[in-house]
Structure formats: C-alpha cells, structure tokens
C-alpha cells in the first residue's frame, strides 16, 4: 500500500468545506468509552492540545516534560521508547481511541513514529489495565483520543512553527457539526535537518534528518436520537535517518507507515449502552542499511479487530459491563526469517461496579484471552475509591496483567522461540488525594511483580534467542501536585510530579537498565490579559545503562528547563516564542546520543 499517495488523496477529498453558523454545544461523541469508567477508580493525567504546543517537536518531548514516563530517545527524533514505573518499553500500552496499537512484531510503540498532533486529548494512566486494554498494559497506558462534538458549527485552526536545526512544523484542523452530523479533519507535517552539535561531547548529529506527515479524519452521524454511527481514520508516513559518529560513516534510515481505521455503532439510553466497533490497523516499516540502496529488511503487520462493549445498570447503584473482542493478527517479514504468519485472538471480559454511596464505590473485573498456539492466564482486577471527608479521598487496586510474546519473539530466524509463554504481573496501586482550595496533592505508592520476563540472550550456537528468564520486582511512588489561582486578570497554574522507581532483577538484585530512580517535572503557566508565559523543568536522576549498576557507564543526573512567551491578539491570533533547554544542559537519555543544547522556535496560531 502506498501511504503517501493515500495521504494526498484523502487530504484533497476531505479538504476545507466549512460553512455554518456557530451553535451552542450539544453532545460529544467519545471513541474510547471505557476511559470515563476508568477515571471513576484511577487517577489519569490528561494533556490538552493547548499544552501540546509547548513540546511540539514530537511525542517523546511531550511525554518527557509533561508526564511521569522516562523516554529513551536515540537522539532527537530517532528511535524512542517509554519506561513506565520501572518497566520496559513493551510494558506500556498505546491505546488509540480504545484500540491497543502496540506493534505485533515488537510488542511496543515507537514513540517518535506516533504523531503528536491530531488528537483532542492525550491521557496517561499509570498502573495495570490489561482487563480493559489488553497486552502490555502493565506499567501503564498512553491514550490517544479523538472526540466529535455536535452543534458547534464551523471552525478551523492553524499552528505553524519554525525552529532551530532547520525544523518546520505545520498543523491544520477543520471541523463542522450540526445537531446530527459532525466531521473533523486535520493534517500535520514535520521536517527537520536535525543537525545539532554538542561540543562538550564532541558530537555532531550527522545524518539525523527526520520528517513525518499524518492525517486524521473523524465523522459521526446520529441515525436516531439514541444511536450514532462514527468513523475515525489516521494515516502516518515517516522517515528517520539514523545518526552516524564520523563524517564518512555509513548512512542508514528507517521508514514507517501506519494506517488505522475504526467504525463504531453506539446505542445509548438511560440504563444501558452498547458500542460495537470494527477496526483495521496496518503497520509497515523498512530499514535501509544504505540510504542510497534498496531496503535491507522490513515487515508488514495487519490487524482486524472486532469489539463489543455492553454496559447495563441493573439498579442505579449496580452496573455490569461485558466486553468481547476478536482479533486476527497477520504479519509478513522481509529478510528476517519471518514468513507469512497469522494469529487469532479472542477475549471475554466482565466487570461489575457497585456504587455504595456517592463517596464509596467498587469495581471487580475478570478476563480470559484465547490465543492461538499460546496458553494465556486468567486476568482480574479489583478497585475501590472512598472519600471519607471533603478534602481527602483514597483509592486502591489489585490486578493481574500480561504481555504476549511478539511475532519477533516467536518467529524470528534465528532466535525466535515458539515455546515462550506470556509475561504476567501482579500490580498493587494506591492513591491518596488531598484537596485544599486551589491546591491538590496526589500520592500513589505502587508495587509490581513481573514473571516470565522475556529476554534475548546469546546462545552457544553463536546467535541470540528469546527466553522466559527472571522475574522483576518494582516498587515506588508517584506524586502529582496542582495549584490554580485566578485573581482578576491574573491566572496562575502549576503542575508538578515526582516519581521514585526501584526496579530490580530478582536474580541479581540489580536495578534494571534505563530506569532512573528519581524523576521530577514541573510546569508553571502564568497569563495576564493577552500575555502568557510558561516555564518547564525536568530533573532526571542517575540512570544505569548496564545490568551490573556500573556507575562509570551510567547517565549522570541532569536538570533541563524550557520557557516560552506568547501574545494573543483579538482572540484569533497567537504569536509565540520558545527557548528549549534554557539551562544549556548537556544531557542524554540513551548512551552516546546527546540531545540538543539551547535551541529556539517561533510559532503562530490562527483560530477562524
């Protein structure tokens, strides 16, 4: 499939066609209907599109400065993966509009090959969630959500940015809705020469160029007062040139294309709702060992997903929720030894929610997956939330979660192991939330025990192979603090977070690689009339890069600060200026790949 041609055709077909009077908001269609239920029992960090603009280069930058995740990035814009609460990249589920989109080949999401713009909100949920969201939801999940509003009329939004290192970022969104129909179309294009230098490390980011483009299309139609048919579609095309360390080094690159399409039929009444979804996702990638020659390896994955979510209130206090899902996962590799493979996956889950009072509620869930050629465990979850006094509420959850072996783990030649079993985890999470006026503090201790950890190890035959190896024990604490104050024309907001993660291999007692013990973030926003200023700070503690806690090879602690100022004119135009890495810090998240020192950008927003 030629994703680039599809991008052009769809963007042309669904171009700007808006013409209507603005109306008061009526209803909102939400594609991830489970998320509102999740929020009843778990704290979720919601990042709004306005905050995307502070870290607009890529999704890695946004998550690094505005969430508790540790992001491992092999140079700006290159391969990037998350570490959530001391887990590995494969223990974070990426969820697009309620559908798990982790790669069937790698079992994870490449953060920089997921577009940043085009969503109505990005939500980060810590802790286990496999009952609702499936494989990999062990450390946490990242939710990329699109919503459609009715009775809003016509709107359009343009974001355009020029930045250091030959970086240009443009995003356009248009939407139209009346009482029965809603449509939203957006497109994003980012390109960067990415040729930054870090003299202290004698490093030049040679061959670091990257670009990507994406288009999101959403539409919803009310076929009856309580029935809605909706569609969401995303196309992505990207290319990353891998940095080289010498001028005459061999230049390589990685291309990726994804297609995600989702159709949903929803019935909603006072005491019950049902959401029937059919989705198709496709992931293509090609690796070029020489950018001037044909690809050396690659793969194509196709997933057909059918999901039904039925929710019924037996009484106003007792709610049952049944979820059924069936998937067909197909894949074909190129120069990897992986042939034409297919796997059928079925799953059934049931949840019961009991609302004892307005201040006390409980949830229990159970799930069983039926995976072709694999034995999968029974999963379960128990959660509760209680608010004994106005200023304090407590939550707790216990869950069993899992991660499938990936296609690479099972079928790569040589080294794939068809005898692998899924990784499983036991998660215990607590939340203590204190609210005093405009101040809110959340403290969340957690514990995880992950068994049957899948690792690739060298063999006596001279190649690496996948094995279920040791167990990992993880414990720590997340904390979040927010403060908001409005005094006349003065508006102040502070969001801060601190995470402690002790993640150890049970065999050795050593800290896992690329898991910092300490991470802290802070975001301050101040607005006066038409003028806005923000400051971001990030502290990252000592991070081991080897399995033996060797400090000589570890990444030293660092502190990075960003800042920006913007002015809003006539409610339609915003002009802004940003300074990234204001402190001119030399830092890296992966050994040998420093990230940029101080750099700048200027941007404009237009609402019309």
Protein Blocks (a to p, Z undefined) as FASTA:
>chain_A
ZZklmmmmmmmmmmcfbdcdddddfbdcdfblmlmmmmmmpccddddfklmmmmmmbmml
mmmmmccbdcddebehiacdddeehiafklcccdeehiacbdfklopacfklccfbhpab
dcddedjfklmnoghilnbccdddddddehkbpaddddddddehhiacdddddddddfkb
ccdddddddddeklaccfknopacehkaccdddddddddddfbfkbccdddddddddddd
dddfbfkbccddddddddddddddddddfkbccddddddddddddddfbfkbccfbdcdd
ddddddddddddfblkbccdddddddddddddehklpacdddddddddddddddfblmbc
cdddddddddehiacdddddddddddfbfkbccddddddddddddfklmmocghiafkbc
cdddddddddddddehjaccdddddddddehiacddddfkopacdddfbddddddddddd
dddddehjaccdddddddddddddfklopacehiafbdcdddddddehjbccdddddddd
dddfbfnopaklpccddddddddddddehhlaccddddehklopacdfbehiacdddddd
ddddddZZ
